[in-house]
C-alpha cells in the first residue's frame, strides 16, 4: 500500500485531542512501515508546528517520531509561513513543499497530488 499521512492538528492547543491525533498518525506510520508499505508523512496548517516539538528529546513522542523520520516528506511552505513555523521546520531539516501554487502564498503542499497518485490519504 501507499499511505499518505497528513498532520494538521495544532500542538499549541495543548489538547489531548491534538496529542492523540499526532500520536495515532505516527503510530500508523510506524505500523505501515513495519508491514513494508510506502509511507509519506506530511505537515500542513497548524500541524507545521509539530516538527519543532517532536524533535525535542524530552517530548513523549520523540522516539516514535524518530522511528518514522525517514518517511517525513515535508511541511507545507505556505502553511509554515502562515502559522509561524518556518524556522522550526528549517531547523528540523524538513523540506518545505510548495507544489500547489496558490496566489498570495509561497506555495502549499498539494494533498490532491497524493490522491491523484493513488495514495490512501488520511488526515490527522
Order of alpha helices (4+ residues) and beta strands (2+ residues): beta-alpha-beta-alpha-alpha-beta-alpha-alpha-beta-alpha-beta
